[in-house]
Amino acid sequence: PQPQLPLVHVWPDANEVGRVWRPDLGMPCDPYEVLKALLSRGAPAGAAKRKGWVYRLHAIHLKLLQKTWEPTTDGINFAAIVCEVDKHLAPDAVVTSDAGNFGSFIHRYIGFKPGQEFLSSVVGAMGSGMPMAVAATLRRPGKQVVAFVGDGGALMMGNELATACQYGGCPILIISDNNMYGTIGMHSYVRYPERKFLEATRLTNPDFAAWGRSFGAEGITIREDSEVADGIARAFAVKTKPVVVHCLTSALQMSAWRRYEGGETLP
């Protein structure tokens, strides 16, 4: 597709530049080097006239990043989990994310810092979060590695936990279990509001904490808001084996930005 506004696409992998959107200028190079080059040129002409507009946008951005959320009635708002994890991240932590709506909470609530790394999927395919975490923890022994995975993604590639246990990797696996394919459900709700999307996208899941223990990992279950702080602290206190944190999360809180307010009830 052709974007409505001029687009400059900067990314190190030339295969990704222009693969989805048609840019006016495609630059397969290091984004950091591009930013340095732009800063070296000084402020563009007319920048002073846009100062108020820039400040307004920046204020909106900062407001969206505030660690505030509303409680949910059908499970934990995943925002509470992500914000608690953010408190424990090491300065050089590696965070991985599977594909899914739960990822929006990571993007909104984790303020990544220099030295930290974030690994995520490119094409939106589910199942990559756990293998990436296993690779990270084995390639960089001793470094803190945290993987965020939805219940659907955990059912696809979660058994790679066996590799971590076999070779001594110690990732922390945070599973958002809302008993459904969240992204599919959200898009179905938006496009076909008359359909019963909650029923059509439900999953039947195992006890993920017990599943983790069956591999030899530590298993922790967080069922309600009052258990969040202690459960996450316990997970980060384990240093000698993988940890699976089974979080029973809300299906009605579709993402960090959208909550279901229709009439369909959970089956």
N, C-alpha and C positions, 0 to 999 in steps of 0.2 A: 504493500500500500504506500501511497504518497502522503506523508504527513501534511497537515494544514499549515504548519509553520516551518520555516527553514530548519533543517536538521543537520548537525555535524556529529557524525558517529565515530567515536574514538575507542579503540579496543585493541589489545595486543594481538589477538588471533584474527588474521585476515579472513578466515572462513566465516567469522561471525559478522563482520562489517557489511551491512546491507543485506543480510540474510533474511530479515523479517521486514524491516522498514527501508524505504528507499531514501538514502541520505543525499543532501545537496553536496556534502563533502564527506568522504569516507577516509579515515586515517588509521591504518593498522599499525599502531605504535603505542608506546607506554603513556597512559594518561597522565602520570606524574610529570613526565617531560613536557607534555603539552601545556599543563598548568604552569610550569615554571616559565615556559616561553611566553605565555600570555601575560603573566605577571611582570615579566621583564620589559614589556612594552608600555607599562603604565596604564592609567585609566583611559578608556576610550572616549572619543569626542561625544559630548552630550551626557556624560555620566552624571554630572551634577543635577541635571533636570530629572533624572530617574531616581534620585536618592530617596525621596519619600516613598516611591513605589517599592523600591528594594527593601526599605525598612518595614513596610507593611507586610510584604511577603515573608520576611524573616521572622516577624512577630507571629504570624500564623504558623510557620514551621516550628518555632519553639513551643507554641501552645500544643501542637499535635504531639510533640515529644514528651510532654509532661506525663509522669507516671501516675495517671489517674484512670479509673475504670469503674464501671457499675457492676455490682454483684449479679449473678444469674441464678435462676431457680432450678435449673435442670443439671447442674454440675458446676465445676469451677470455671470462672472466666480465665482463660489461658493467660491473660495479661498478668494475673497475680503470680503465676508460675514463672513467666519470663522475667518479670521485674525482680523476683527473688533470686533467680539464677544470675542476673546481671550483677548483683551485689557480691557474688562469689567468684566472678571471672578474674583469672590471673592477668597481669599486664601483657603476657605473651600467649594467652589462651588461643586455641584453635576451636572455632565453632563451625559445625556443619549443619546443614538444613536439608531435609528431604523436600519434595514438592508438595504443596498443599496450602490451604487457607491459614493454617496455624503459623505459617511463615510470616504472615503479615504482622503478627505480634512481635516477632524478632526484629523486623525492619523498623517498627514503630518504637519499641521500648528499649532496645539494647543500643547504647551509645558506644559504638566501637571506637577504640582508641589506637593510636600508633603503637605498633608492636603486636596487636591482635590480628588474627586472620579469620576470614569468613569464607567457607567453601559451600557453594550451593549449586543446584542443577541449572542448566542453561535452557533446556527445551521443555521443562515442566514435567518430565517423566518421573513417575514415582519410583522409589526404591533405592535411591542413591545415597541417602543420608547416612545409613549405617555403614556401608562399604567405605565411604569417604572417611568416616571417623576411625574405622579400623586401620585404614592405610595411614592416617595421620598419627595415630598413637604408636604404630609400629615403626614408622620412619623417624619419629621424634620421641624416643623413649623418655619418660619423665615429664613431658610437657602435658599440661592440662588440655584435654580434648572433650568437648561437649557436643553431643548430637541431638538435634531436635527432629523428631519423626512423628508423623501422624499414625493412627492405628492402621489405616490402609497400607501405608508404606512399610510399617513394621511387619505386616503379614506377608509382604512381597519379598523383602530382602533382609529381614531381621535376623534370620538364622546365621548371617555372617558374624553374629556374636560368637559363634563357635570358634572362628578364626582368632578373634581377640583373646579368648580364653586359652586356646591352644598355644599361642605364641607369646603370651604375657602382656598383651595390650590392656590398658585400663581406661577405656572411654566411659563417659557418663552418658547414658541414653535416656533422654527425656521423651516419653511417649504421651502425646495428646490423644486420649481415647474418648472421642465423643460418639462412638458407635455409628459412624457414618462416613461416607465419602463427602467431606465438607465442601470442596470446591465444586464438584458436580452438583451437589444439592443447591448451592448458592446460585449458580448459573441457571439451573432449572427453575428456581423460584423467580428469578428476575425475568426470564424469557417466557415462562409458562406458569403464571401465578395461579391458574385454575387447577393445576395438577397437584397431586399429593406427593411432593418431592421428598418429604421426610421419610415416608414409608418406603419409597422406591430406592433410597440411597442408604438404608440402614445396613450395618454390619453386625455379625455375631462374633464377638471377640473372646479370646482366652483371658485368663488372669495373667497379665503380662509380667507382673512381679514374680509369680510362681514359675512362669516360663523362663525368666532370666535365671532364677535360682537353679533350674534344671540343667543349665549349662555350667554352673559353678560361679555365676555372677551374684552380686548382692541384689536383692529385690526389695523395692520400697513402693508402697501404695499411698497415694494422696487422694483422699475421697472428698474433702471439704476444705473450705478456706482456712479454718483454724489449724489445719495440719500442714499448710504450705511451708511456712518458715522452718519448722523442725524437720520436715521431710527433705527439703533441699539442703539444709545444713548437714544432715546425716549423709546424703549422697556425696557431698564434696569432702566429707571427712574420710571416706574410703580411699586408700591410696594403692592397694595391692591387687585389686581385681576390678573387672568391669562392674558398673552399677546400672541397673534398669529401674527407672522411676516411672511408675504407672500412674498417670494423672487422669482422673475421671472428670473430663471437661464438658462444657456446655455445647450442645448442638445448636441451640438457638442463637448463641453469639457466633455468627457465621465467620466473622473475621475481626481484626482490630478496628475496622471502620464500619461494620454493618451488623445489625441485629435483626433477626426475624421477628416480625410483628404481625404475621398473618393469623388466620384462624385455625390452621391445621394443628392438631395436637400430636405429641410424640406417641408412636405406636408402642 
